[in-house]
Amino acid sequence: MKKLITLGLILFSGVILAQKVNVENAKYKFISGEKHALKVNIFTDDIKDILKAFQKELEKEVGTVTEQKKELILDNVMIKAITEDKIDAYVAVKKMKDNTSELYVSFEINNEIIEPKSKAYKKAEQFMEKLSKDISIVVIEKELDKEEKALKKLQNKVNDLEDKNKKLEQDSKDREEDIKKNKNKLKEVSDDLKEVNKKMNSGKGKMDKLAKDKEKLDKDHEKLSDKISKDEKKIKDNKKDIESNNKDIDKLKNDIKKQEKVVSDVNDKLKAVK
């Protein structure tokens, strides 16, 4: 049991760690050759957005930026978050399979590559971490908004179907009441018809009036019978619709559970990045 708990904690820690922003030392083969670089994970695989965000951190009209095959070559630029000195840098983005990216930057100050022993290393590390967070948070918040909307849509569908069922149930109850009333009326009409037919068959009474009464009673009988029949059919249809809606509700509730997990995971990812 202890082994299982320990394994669970290790796996959970691994997931959390994977979601965090991590800056590491690495070597990367840029277009200009392999160089020492700082690597940071970013929660988007949009290379264009990443490079654009990086360039926004540069002081305007200082140095030059050249783009080659989706890599940036920076010459004599200023990144005040790192140093007041001019910086040369090589910037590349590597797409990962999980829709994330790795940003590699090789910084040079006075022709010396920034490494862990360098004076500016800590600030360069902080710069990379902040840049990744700034980009990732926007992306994850958009993702969260999208997934929350998807969840809300599913919840609304359930609410709509439940409302429909309530209306169908109420409609069936109302029709059942109408059926009871109309059956009582139908009995009265049937009794009146019997009486009229009896009089007509006996030849007693005014035939013209009896004929008119019979015609009216026949119409009432037909109308009531038709109404009862339609209400009974509608009640059956309502029952089928309710059963169908309940099946859809059950399926949607399963989808909601899955979507709630998705939203929770994205929230965890956002918290880890922040």
VEXZA-951016 format. One record per residue (C-alpha): x, y, z; residue in three letters. Coordinates in steps of 0.001 Angstrom, whole numbers, m for minus. Layout:
N
<midren><xx>X</xx><yy>Y</yy><zz>Z</zz><aa>ALA</aa></midren>
...
//
This chain:
274
<midren><xx>0</xx><yy>0</yy><zz>0</zz><aa>MET</aa></midren>
<midren><xx>2831</xx><yy>2376</yy><zz>910</zz><aa>LYS</aa></midren>
<midren><xx>4499</xx><yy>1606</yy><zz>m2411</zz><aa>LYS</aa></midren>
<midren><xx>1294</xx><yy>2480</yy><zz>m4266</zz><aa>LEU</aa></midren>
<midren><xx>934</xx><yy>5771</yy><zz>m2377</zz><aa>ILE</aa></midren>
<midren><xx>4574</xx><yy>6635</yy><zz>m3028</zz><aa>THR</aa></midren>
<midren><xx>4197</xx><yy>5815</yy><zz>m6719</zz><aa>LEU</aa></midren>
<midren><xx>1057</xx><yy>7958</yy><zz>m6871</zz><aa>GLY</aa></midren>
<midren><xx>2872</xx><yy>10891</yy><zz>m5285</zz><aa>LEU</aa></midren>
<midren><xx>5767</xx><yy>10515</yy><zz>m7706</zz><aa>ILE</aa></midren>
<midren><xx>3426</xx><yy>10455</yy><zz>m10699</zz><aa>LEU</aa></midren>
<midren><xx>1456</xx><yy>13438</yy><zz>m9372</zz><aa>PHE</aa></midren>
<midren><xx>4666</xx><yy>15377</yy><zz>m8745</zz><aa>SER</aa></midren>
<midren><xx>5771</xx><yy>14540</yy><zz>m12271</zz><aa>GLY</aa></midren>
<midren><xx>2556</xx><yy>15962</yy><zz>m13718</zz><aa>VAL</aa></midren>
<midren><xx>2863</xx><yy>19171</yy><zz>m11692</zz><aa>ILE</aa></midren>
<midren><xx>6520</xx><yy>19516</yy><zz>m12620</zz><aa>LEU</aa></midren>
<midren><xx>5688</xx><yy>19039</yy><zz>m16291</zz><aa>ALA</aa></midren>
<midren><xx>3188</xx><yy>21875</yy><zz>m16046</zz><aa>GLN</aa></midren>
<midren><xx>5605</xx><yy>24332</yy><zz>m14449</zz><aa>LYS</aa></midren>
<midren><xx>7861</xx><yy>26730</yy><zz>m16282</zz><aa>VAL</aa></midren>
<midren><xx>11414</xx><yy>25408</yy><zz>m16088</zz><aa>ASN</aa></midren>
<midren><xx>14553</xx><yy>27196</yy><zz>m17260</zz><aa>VAL</aa></midren>
<midren><xx>17514</xx><yy>24942</yy><zz>m17965</zz><aa>GLU</aa></midren>
<midren><xx>21009</xx><yy>25032</yy><zz>m19404</zz><aa>ASN</aa></midren>
<midren><xx>21216</xx><yy>23305</yy><zz>m22736</zz><aa>ALA</aa></midren>
<midren><xx>23031</xx><yy>23067</yy><zz>m26016</zz><aa>LYS</aa></midren>
<midren><xx>21140</xx><yy>23734</yy><zz>m29203</zz><aa>TYR</aa></midren>
<midren><xx>22056</xx><yy>23491</yy><zz>m32846</zz><aa>LYS</aa></midren>
<midren><xx>21114</xx><yy>26871</yy><zz>m34274</zz><aa>PHE</aa></midren>
<midren><xx>21421</xx><yy>27660</yy><zz>m37979</zz><aa>ILE</aa></midren>
<midren><xx>24760</xx><yy>29251</yy><zz>m37170</zz><aa>SER</aa></midren>
<midren><xx>25931</xx><yy>26156</yy><zz>m35286</zz><aa>GLY</aa></midren>
<midren><xx>25684</xx><yy>24498</yy><zz>m31881</zz><aa>GLU</aa></midren>
<midren><xx>25798</xx><yy>26890</yy><zz>m28938</zz><aa>LYS</aa></midren>
<midren><xx>25245</xx><yy>26949</yy><zz>m25208</zz><aa>HIS</aa></midren>
<midren><xx>21739</xx><yy>28284</yy><zz>m24536</zz><aa>ALA</aa></midren>
<midren><xx>19053</xx><yy>28760</yy><zz>m21955</zz><aa>LEU</aa></midren>
<midren><xx>16018</xx><yy>26601</yy><zz>m22587</zz><aa>LYS</aa></midren>
<midren><xx>12507</xx><yy>27244</yy><zz>m21290</zz><aa>VAL</aa></midren>
<midren><xx>9235</xx><yy>25434</yy><zz>m21908</zz><aa>ASN</aa></midren>
<midren><xx>6277</xx><yy>27451</yy><zz>m23206</zz><aa>ILE</aa></midren>
<midren><xx>2648</xx><yy>26310</yy><zz>m23294</zz><aa>PHE</aa></midren>
<midren><xx>2022</xx><yy>27061</yy><zz>m26958</zz><aa>THR</aa></midren>
<midren><xx>3446</xx><yy>25740</yy><zz>m30202</zz><aa>ASP</aa></midren>
<midren><xx>2857</xx><yy>28946</yy><zz>m32156</zz><aa>ASP</aa></midren>
<midren><xx>6412</xx><yy>29853</yy><zz>m33149</zz><aa>ILE</aa></midren>
<midren><xx>5336</xx><yy>33147</yy><zz>m34694</zz><aa>LYS</aa></midren>
<midren><xx>3695</xx><yy>34321</yy><zz>m31455</zz><aa>ASP</aa></midren>
<midren><xx>6700</xx><yy>33289</yy><zz>m29374</zz><aa>ILE</aa></midren>
<midren><xx>9200</xx><yy>35126</yy><zz>m31568</zz><aa>LEU</aa></midren>
<midren><xx>6938</xx><yy>38172</yy><zz>m31673</zz><aa>LYS</aa></midren>
<midren><xx>6662</xx><yy>38166</yy><zz>m27865</zz><aa>ALA</aa></midren>
<midren><xx>10435</xx><yy>37889</yy><zz>m27570</zz><aa>PHE</aa></midren>
<midren><xx>10985</xx><yy>40870</yy><zz>m29853</zz><aa>GLN</aa></midren>
<midren><xx>8613</xx><yy>42985</yy><zz>m27756</zz><aa>LYS</aa></midren>
<midren><xx>11112</xx><yy>42681</yy><zz>m24901</zz><aa>GLU</aa></midren>
<midren><xx>13802</xx><yy>44433</yy><zz>m26941</zz><aa>LEU</aa></midren>
<midren><xx>14418</xx><yy>48148</yy><zz>m26669</zz><aa>GLU</aa></midren>
<midren><xx>13111</xx><yy>49852</yy><zz>m29789</zz><aa>LYS</aa></midren>
<midren><xx>15499</xx><yy>51116</yy><zz>m32444</zz><aa>GLU</aa></midren>
<midren><xx>18515</xx><yy>49545</yy><zz>m30746</zz><aa>VAL</aa></midren>
<midren><xx>20487</xx><yy>46936</yy><zz>m32674</zz><aa>GLY</aa></midren>
<midren><xx>19213</xx><yy>44748</yy><zz>m35476</zz><aa>THR</aa></midren>
<midren><xx>17005</xx><yy>41684</yy><zz>m35627</zz><aa>VAL</aa></midren>
<midren><xx>17253</xx><yy>39251</yy><zz>m38519</zz><aa>THR</aa></midren>
<midren><xx>14903</xx><yy>36324</yy><zz>m39025</zz><aa>GLU</aa></midren>
<midren><xx>16188</xx><yy>33220</yy><zz>m40784</zz><aa>GLN</aa></midren>
<midren><xx>14158</xx><yy>30032</yy><zz>m41129</zz><aa>LYS</aa></midren>
<midren><xx>12060</xx><yy>30836</yy><zz>m38053</zz><aa>LYS</aa></midren>
<midren><xx>15118</xx><yy>31739</yy><zz>m35968</zz><aa>GLU</aa></midren>
<midren><xx>16128</xx><yy>35194</yy><zz>m34785</zz><aa>LEU</aa></midren>
<midren><xx>19636</xx><yy>36592</yy><zz>m34891</zz><aa>ILE</aa></midren>
<midren><xx>19994</xx><yy>39626</yy><zz>m32621</zz><aa>LEU</aa></midren>
<midren><xx>22918</xx><yy>41997</yy><zz>m32983</zz><aa>ASP</aa></midren>
<midren><xx>23696</xx><yy>44718</yy><zz>m30436</zz><aa>ASN</aa></midren>
<midren><xx>20191</xx><yy>44772</yy><zz>m28985</zz><aa>VAL</aa></midren>
<midren><xx>19167</xx><yy>45965</yy><zz>m25533</zz><aa>MET</aa></midren>
<midren><xx>17312</xx><yy>43774</yy><zz>m23044</zz><aa>ILE</aa></midren>
<midren><xx>17300</xx><yy>45889</yy><zz>m19908</zz><aa>LYS</aa></midren>
<midren><xx>15788</xx><yy>43090</yy><zz>m17846</zz><aa>ALA</aa></midren>
<midren><xx>19136</xx><yy>41320</yy><zz>m18256</zz><aa>ILE</aa></midren>
<midren><xx>21779</xx><yy>44030</yy><zz>m18580</zz><aa>THR</aa></midren>
<midren><xx>22458</xx><yy>47598</yy><zz>m19658</zz><aa>GLU</aa></midren>
<midren><xx>25107</xx><yy>46282</yy><zz>m22051</zz><aa>ASP</aa></midren>
<midren><xx>24437</xx><yy>45464</yy><zz>m25680</zz><aa>LYS</aa></midren>
<midren><xx>23528</xx><yy>41841</yy><zz>m26310</zz><aa>ILE</aa></midren>
<midren><xx>23921</xx><yy>39494</yy><zz>m29250</zz><aa>ASP</aa></midren>
<midren><xx>21582</xx><yy>36528</yy><zz>m29212</zz><aa>ALA</aa></midren>
<midren><xx>20408</xx><yy>33544</yy><zz>m31186</zz><aa>TYR</aa></midren>
<midren><xx>16781</xx><yy>32563</yy><zz>m30703</zz><aa>VAL</aa></midren>
<midren><xx>15074</xx><yy>29350</yy><zz>m31801</zz><aa>ALA</aa></midren>
<midren><xx>11832</xx><yy>27566</yy><zz>m30999</zz><aa>VAL</aa></midren>
<midren><xx>11353</xx><yy>23813</yy><zz>m31038</zz><aa>LYS</aa></midren>
<midren><xx>7816</xx><yy>22465</yy><zz>m31297</zz><aa>LYS</aa></midren>
<midren><xx>6935</xx><yy>19569</yy><zz>m29014</zz><aa>MET</aa></midren>
<midren><xx>4357</xx><yy>16819</yy><zz>m29540</zz><aa>LYS</aa></midren>
<midren><xx>2066</xx><yy>17992</yy><zz>m26723</zz><aa>ASP</aa></midren>
<midren><xx>1294</xx><yy>21398</yy><zz>m28299</zz><aa>ASN</aa></midren>
<midren><xx>4002</xx><yy>23086</yy><zz>m26248</zz><aa>THR</aa></midren>
<midren><xx>7373</xx><yy>24467</yy><zz>m27304</zz><aa>SER</aa></midren>
<midren><xx>10904</xx><yy>24863</yy><zz>m26072</zz><aa>GLU</aa></midren>
<midren><xx>12479</xx><yy>28278</yy><zz>m26494</zz><aa>LEU</aa></midren>
<midren><xx>16270</xx><yy>28267</yy><zz>m26853</zz><aa>TYR</aa></midren>
<midren><xx>18245</xx><yy>31492</yy><zz>m26517</zz><aa>VAL</aa></midren>
<midren><xx>22003</xx><yy>31855</yy><zz>m26626</zz><aa>SER</aa></midren>
<midren><xx>22940</xx><yy>35245</yy><zz>m25139</zz><aa>PHE</aa></midren>
<midren><xx>26317</xx><yy>36902</yy><zz>m25723</zz><aa>GLU</aa></midren>
<midren><xx>27635</xx><yy>39965</yy><zz>m23919</zz><aa>ILE</aa></midren>
<midren><xx>30951</xx><yy>41348</yy><zz>m25144</zz><aa>ASN</aa></midren>
<midren><xx>31460</xx><yy>38167</yy><zz>m27190</zz><aa>ASN</aa></midren>
<midren><xx>31023</xx><yy>35972</yy><zz>m24122</zz><aa>GLU</aa></midren>
<midren><xx>28135</xx><yy>33512</yy><zz>m23956</zz><aa>ILE</aa></midren>
<midren><xx>26018</xx><yy>33806</yy><zz>m20816</zz><aa>ILE</aa></midren>
<midren><xx>26533</xx><yy>30625</yy><zz>m18785</zz><aa>GLU</aa></midren>
<midren><xx>25733</xx><yy>29711</yy><zz>m15163</zz><aa>PRO</aa></midren>
<midren><xx>29028</xx><yy>31237</yy><zz>m14050</zz><aa>LYS</aa></midren>
<midren><xx>28283</xx><yy>34500</yy><zz>m15906</zz><aa>SER</aa></midren>
<midren><xx>27369</xx><yy>37635</yy><zz>m13977</zz><aa>LYS</aa></midren>
<midren><xx>24187</xx><yy>38176</yy><zz>m16001</zz><aa>ALA</aa></midren>
<midren><xx>23087</xx><yy>34531</yy><zz>m15875</zz><aa>TYR</aa></midren>
<midren><xx>20572</xx><yy>34893</yy><zz>m13031</zz><aa>LYS</aa></midren>
<midren><xx>18836</xx><yy>37821</yy><zz>m14705</zz><aa>LYS</aa></midren>
<midren><xx>18836</xx><yy>36008</yy><zz>m18041</zz><aa>ALA</aa></midren>
<midren><xx>17250</xx><yy>33019</yy><zz>m16322</zz><aa>GLU</aa></midren>
<midren><xx>14604</xx><yy>35255</yy><zz>m14716</zz><aa>GLN</aa></midren>
<midren><xx>13983</xx><yy>36936</yy><zz>m18073</zz><aa>PHE</aa></midren>
<midren><xx>13368</xx><yy>33576</yy><zz>m19758</zz><aa>MET</aa></midren>
<midren><xx>11055</xx><yy>32427</yy><zz>m16969</zz><aa>GLU</aa></midren>
<midren><xx>9012</xx><yy>35643</yy><zz>m17036</zz><aa>LYS</aa></midren>
<midren><xx>8788</xx><yy>35585</yy><zz>m20824</zz><aa>LEU</aa></midren>
<midren><xx>7528</xx><yy>32007</yy><zz>m20786</zz><aa>SER</aa></midren>
<midren><xx>4969</xx><yy>32799</yy><zz>m18095</zz><aa>LYS</aa></midren>
<midren><xx>3744</xx><yy>35915</yy><zz>m19894</zz><aa>ASP</aa></midren>
<midren><xx>3210</xx><yy>33953</yy><zz>m23105</zz><aa>ILE</aa></midren>
<midren><xx>1910</xx><yy>30784</yy><zz>m21439</zz><aa>SER</aa></midren>
<midren><xx>m582</xx><yy>32501</yy><zz>m19134</zz><aa>ILE</aa></midren>
<midren><xx>m2296</xx><yy>34230</yy><zz>m22060</zz><aa>VAL</aa></midren>
<midren><xx>m2481</xx><yy>30951</yy><zz>m23984</zz><aa>VAL</aa></midren>
<midren><xx>m3714</xx><yy>28921</yy><zz>m20999</zz><aa>ILE</aa></midren>
<midren><xx>m6299</xx><yy>31557</yy><zz>m20050</zz><aa>GLU</aa></midren>
<midren><xx>m7650</xx><yy>31411</yy><zz>m23611</zz><aa>LYS</aa></midren>
<midren><xx>m7715</xx><yy>27627</yy><zz>m23373</zz><aa>GLU</aa></midren>
<midren><xx>m9484</xx><yy>27819</yy><zz>m20005</zz><aa>LEU</aa></midren>
<midren><xx>m12063</xx><yy>30245</yy><zz>m21378</zz><aa>ASP</aa></midren>
<midren><xx>m12703</xx><yy>27927</yy><zz>m24318</zz><aa>LYS</aa></midren>
<midren><xx>m13070</xx><yy>24831</yy><zz>m22119</zz><aa>GLU</aa></midren>
<midren><xx>m15295</xx><yy>26649</yy><zz>m19604</zz><aa>GLU</aa></midren>
<midren><xx>m17549</xx><yy>27760</yy><zz>m22457</zz><aa>LYS</aa></midren>
<midren><xx>m17695</xx><yy>24168</yy><zz>m23703</zz><aa>ALA</aa></midren>
<midren><xx>m18653</xx><yy>23040</yy><zz>m20182</zz><aa>LEU</aa></midren>
<midren><xx>m21303</xx><yy>25753</yy><zz>m19894</zz><aa>LYS</aa></midren>
<midren><xx>m22730</xx><yy>24722</yy><zz>m23255</zz><aa>LYS</aa></midren>
<midren><xx>m23121</xx><yy>21127</yy><zz>m22058</zz><aa>LEU</aa></midren>
<midren><xx>m24700</xx><yy>22286</yy><zz>m18790</zz><aa>GLN</aa></midren>
<midren><xx>m27125</xx><yy>24512</yy><zz>m20695</zz><aa>ASN</aa></midren>
<midren><xx>m28134</xx><yy>21575</yy><zz>m22880</zz><aa>LYS</aa></midren>
<midren><xx>m28939</xx><yy>19538</yy><zz>m19770</zz><aa>VAL</aa></midren>
<midren><xx>m30921</xx><yy>22436</yy><zz>m18291</zz><aa>ASN</aa></midren>
<midren><xx>m32844</xx><yy>22872</yy><zz>m21544</zz><aa>ASP</aa></midren>
<midren><xx>m33724</xx><yy>19176</yy><zz>m21704</zz><aa>LEU</aa></midren>
<midren><xx>m34741</xx><yy>19115</yy><zz>m18038</zz><aa>GLU</aa></midren>
<midren><xx>m36950</xx><yy>22166</yy><zz>m18640</zz><aa>ASP</aa></midren>
<midren><xx>m38492</xx><yy>20433</yy><zz>m21653</zz><aa>LYS</aa></midren>
<midren><xx>m39197</xx><yy>17362</yy><zz>m19539</zz><aa>ASN</aa></midren>
<midren><xx>m40897</xx><yy>19480</yy><zz>m16878</zz><aa>LYS</aa></midren>
<midren><xx>m43088</xx><yy>21082</yy><zz>m19531</zz><aa>LYS</aa></midren>
<midren><xx>m43873</xx><yy>17704</yy><zz>m21074</zz><aa>LEU</aa></midren>
<midren><xx>m44752</xx><yy>16263</yy><zz>m17655</zz><aa>GLU</aa></midren>
<midren><xx>m46988</xx><yy>19230</yy><zz>m16887</zz><aa>GLN</aa></midren>
<midren><xx>m48584</xx><yy>18980</yy><zz>m20310</zz><aa>ASP</aa></midren>
<midren><xx>m49326</xx><yy>15287</yy><zz>m19695</zz><aa>SER</aa></midren>
<midren><xx>m50856</xx><yy>16073</yy><zz>m16289</zz><aa>LYS</aa></midren>
<midren><xx>m53047</xx><yy>18783</yy><zz>m17816</zz><aa>ASP</aa></midren>
<midren><xx>m54154</xx><yy>16427</yy><zz>m20570</zz><aa>ARG</aa></midren>
<midren><xx>m54946</xx><yy>13687</yy><zz>m18043</zz><aa>GLU</aa></midren>
<midren><xx>m57209</xx><yy>16141</yy><zz>m16230</zz><aa>GLU</aa></midren>
<midren><xx>m58823</xx><yy>17111</yy><zz>m19534</zz><aa>ASP</aa></midren>
<midren><xx>m59355</xx><yy>13439</yy><zz>m20395</zz><aa>ILE</aa></midren>
<midren><xx>m61147</xx><yy>12856</yy><zz>m17078</zz><aa>LYS</aa></midren>
<midren><xx>m63403</xx><yy>15867</yy><zz>m17628</zz><aa>LYS</aa></midren>
<midren><xx>m64074</xx><yy>14998</yy><zz>m21253</zz><aa>ASN</aa></midren>
<midren><xx>m64850</xx><yy>11367</yy><zz>m20410</zz><aa>LYS</aa></midren>
<midren><xx>m67460</xx><yy>12589</yy><zz>m17935</zz><aa>ASN</aa></midren>
<midren><xx>m68868</xx><yy>14922</yy><zz>m20586</zz><aa>LYS</aa></midren>
<midren><xx>m68788</xx><yy>12089</yy><zz>m23116</zz><aa>LEU</aa></midren>
<midren><xx>m70824</xx><yy>9911</yy><zz>m20765</zz><aa>LYS</aa></midren>
<midren><xx>m73381</xx><yy>12698</yy><zz>m20398</zz><aa>GLU</aa></midren>
<midren><xx>m73537</xx><yy>13170</yy><zz>m24171</zz><aa>VAL</aa></midren>
<midren><xx>m73870</xx><yy>9401</yy><zz>m24683</zz><aa>SER</aa></midren>
<midren><xx>m76713</xx><yy>9265</yy><zz>m22166</zz><aa>ASP</aa></midren>
<midren><xx>m78444</xx><yy>12208</yy><zz>m23866</zz><aa>ASP</aa></midren>
<midren><xx>m78019</xx><yy>10529</yy><zz>m27247</zz><aa>LEU</aa></midren>
<midren><xx>m79610</xx><yy>7350</yy><zz>m25953</zz><aa>LYS</aa></midren>
<midren><xx>m82550</xx><yy>9363</yy><zz>m24678</zz><aa>GLU</aa></midren>
<midren><xx>m82956</xx><yy>11235</yy><zz>m27987</zz><aa>VAL</aa></midren>
<midren><xx>m82678</xx><yy>8020</yy><zz>m30002</zz><aa>ASN</aa></midren>
<midren><xx>m85233</xx><yy>6394</yy><zz>m27725</zz><aa>LYS</aa></midren>
<midren><xx>m87699</xx><yy>9229</yy><zz>m28290</zz><aa>LYS</aa></midren>
<midren><xx>m87104</xx><yy>9247</yy><zz>m32035</zz><aa>MET</aa></midren>
<midren><xx>m87603</xx><yy>5493</yy><zz>m32236</zz><aa>ASN</aa></midren>
<midren><xx>m90817</xx><yy>5732</yy><zz>m30247</zz><aa>SER</aa></midren>
<midren><xx>m92125</xx><yy>8509</yy><zz>m32484</zz><aa>GLY</aa></midren>
<midren><xx>m92803</xx><yy>10715</yy><zz>m29493</zz><aa>LYS</aa></midren>
<midren><xx>m91910</xx><yy>14377</yy><zz>m29477</zz><aa>GLY</aa></midren>
<midren><xx>m91134</xx><yy>16870</yy><zz>m32206</zz><aa>LYS</aa></midren>
<midren><xx>m89024</xx><yy>15074</yy><zz>m34803</zz><aa>MET</aa></midren>
<midren><xx>m87413</xx><yy>18249</yy><zz>m36186</zz><aa>ASP</aa></midren>
<midren><xx>m86172</xx><yy>19310</yy><zz>m32769</zz><aa>LYS</aa></midren>
<midren><xx>m85069</xx><yy>15779</yy><zz>m31880</zz><aa>LEU</aa></midren>
<midren><xx>m83164</xx><yy>15527</yy><zz>m35173</zz><aa>ALA</aa></midren>
<midren><xx>m81366</xx><yy>18797</yy><zz>m34463</zz><aa>LYS</aa></midren>
<midren><xx>m80588</xx><yy>17677</yy><zz>m30910</zz><aa>ASP</aa></midren>
<midren><xx>m79245</xx><yy>14375</yy><zz>m32221</zz><aa>LYS</aa></midren>
<midren><xx>m77092</xx><yy>16131</yy><zz>m34814</zz><aa>GLU</aa></midren>
<midren><xx>m75605</xx><yy>18408</yy><zz>m32154</zz><aa>LYS</aa></midren>
<midren><xx>m75040</xx><yy>15536</yy><zz>m29732</zz><aa>LEU</aa></midren>
<midren><xx>m73391</xx><yy>13438</yy><zz>m32463</zz><aa>ASP</aa></midren>
<midren><xx>m70990</xx><yy>16309</yy><zz>m33191</zz><aa>LYS</aa></midren>
<midren><xx>m70258</xx><yy>16792</yy><zz>m29487</zz><aa>ASP</aa></midren>
<midren><xx>m69663</xx><yy>13054</yy><zz>m29105</zz><aa>HIS</aa></midren>
<midren><xx>m67300</xx><yy>12984</yy><zz>m32068</zz><aa>GLU</aa></midren>
<midren><xx>m65503</xx><yy>16116</yy><zz>m30900</zz><aa>LYS</aa></midren>
<midren><xx>m65020</xx><yy>14819</yy><zz>m27350</zz><aa>LEU</aa></midren>
<midren><xx>m63925</xx><yy>11368</yy><zz>m28543</zz><aa>SER</aa></midren>
<midren><xx>m61447</xx><yy>12948</yy><zz>m30933</zz><aa>ASP</aa></midren>
<midren><xx>m60082</xx><yy>15239</yy><zz>m28191</zz><aa>LYS</aa></midren>
<midren><xx>m59665</xx><yy>12325</yy><zz>m25770</zz><aa>ILE</aa></midren>
<midren><xx>m57933</xx><yy>10255</yy><zz>m28445</zz><aa>SER</aa></midren>
<midren><xx>m55553</xx><yy>13096</yy><zz>m29328</zz><aa>LYS</aa></midren>
<midren><xx>m54746</xx><yy>13765</yy><zz>m25669</zz><aa>ASP</aa></midren>
<midren><xx>m54041</xx><yy>10080</yy><zz>m25029</zz><aa>GLU</aa></midren>
<midren><xx>m51742</xx><yy>9961</yy><zz>m28053</zz><aa>LYS</aa></midren>
<midren><xx>m49985</xx><yy>13144</yy><zz>m26951</zz><aa>LYS</aa></midren>
<midren><xx>m49419</xx><yy>11705</yy><zz>m23467</zz><aa>ILE</aa></midren>
<midren><xx>m47782</xx><yy>8641</yy><zz>m25042</zz><aa>LYS</aa></midren>
<midren><xx>m45660</xx><yy>10865</yy><zz>m27277</zz><aa>ASP</aa></midren>
<midren><xx>m44663</xx><yy>12972</yy><zz>m24267</zz><aa>ASN</aa></midren>
<midren><xx>m43579</xx><yy>9837</yy><zz>m22424</zz><aa>LYS</aa></midren>
<midren><xx>m41402</xx><yy>8764</yy><zz>m25356</zz><aa>LYS</aa></midren>
<midren><xx>m39904</xx><yy>12253</yy><zz>m25618</zz><aa>ASP</aa></midren>
<midren><xx>m39147</xx><yy>12319</yy><zz>m21886</zz><aa>ILE</aa></midren>
<midren><xx>m37453</xx><yy>8915</yy><zz>m22088</zz><aa>GLU</aa></midren>
<midren><xx>m35412</xx><yy>10060</yy><zz>m25080</zz><aa>SER</aa></midren>
<midren><xx>m34478</xx><yy>13299</yy><zz>m23308</zz><aa>ASN</aa></midren>
<midren><xx>m33437</xx><yy>11371</yy><zz>m20197</zz><aa>ASN</aa></midren>
<midren><xx>m31080</xx><yy>9247</yy><zz>m22279</zz><aa>LYS</aa></midren>
<midren><xx>m29591</xx><yy>12408</yy><zz>m23760</zz><aa>ASP</aa></midren>
<midren><xx>m29310</xx><yy>13929</yy><zz>m20270</zz><aa>ILE</aa></midren>
<midren><xx>m27439</xx><yy>10865</yy><zz>m18974</zz><aa>ASP</aa></midren>
<midren><xx>m25015</xx><yy>11051</yy><zz>m21891</zz><aa>LYS</aa></midren>
<midren><xx>m24548</xx><yy>14790</yy><zz>m21443</zz><aa>LEU</aa></midren>
<midren><xx>m23902</xx><yy>14351</yy><zz>m17715</zz><aa>LYS</aa></midren>
<midren><xx>m21111</xx><yy>11910</yy><zz>m18540</zz><aa>ASN</aa></midren>
<midren><xx>m19739</xx><yy>14445</yy><zz>m21014</zz><aa>ASP</aa></midren>
<midren><xx>m19975</xx><yy>17125</yy><zz>m18310</zz><aa>ILE</aa></midren>
<midren><xx>m17903</xx><yy>15001</yy><zz>m15901</zz><aa>LYS</aa></midren>
<midren><xx>m15228</xx><yy>14603</yy><zz>m18564</zz><aa>LYS</aa></midren>
<midren><xx>m15330</xx><yy>18296</yy><zz>m19420</zz><aa>GLN</aa></midren>
<midren><xx>m15130</xx><yy>19262</yy><zz>m15735</zz><aa>GLU</aa></midren>
<midren><xx>m11934</xx><yy>17203</yy><zz>m15569</zz><aa>LYS</aa></midren>
<midren><xx>m10592</xx><yy>19051</yy><zz>m18615</zz><aa>VAL</aa></midren>
<midren><xx>m11386</xx><yy>22424</yy><zz>m17007</zz><aa>VAL</aa></midren>
<midren><xx>m9810</xx><yy>21297</yy><zz>m13737</zz><aa>SER</aa></midren>
<midren><xx>m6640</xx><yy>20175</yy><zz>m15531</zz><aa>ASP</aa></midren>
<midren><xx>m6339</xx><yy>23485</yy><zz>m17383</zz><aa>VAL</aa></midren>
<midren><xx>m6890</xx><yy>25352</yy><zz>m14109</zz><aa>ASN</aa></midren>
<midren><xx>m4132</xx><yy>23305</yy><zz>m12482</zz><aa>ASP</aa></midren>
<midren><xx>m1850</xx><yy>24084</yy><zz>m15405</zz><aa>LYS</aa></midren>
<midren><xx>m2582</xx><yy>27803</yy><zz>m15048</zz><aa>LEU</aa></midren>
<midren><xx>m1918</xx><yy>27724</yy><zz>m11290</zz><aa>LYS</aa></midren>
<midren><xx>1341</xx><yy>25859</yy><zz>m11849</zz><aa>ALA</aa></midren>
<midren><xx>2532</xx><yy>28413</yy><zz>m14405</zz><aa>VAL</aa></midren>
<midren><xx>1558</xx><yy>31404</yy><zz>m12273</zz><aa>LYS</aa></midren>
//
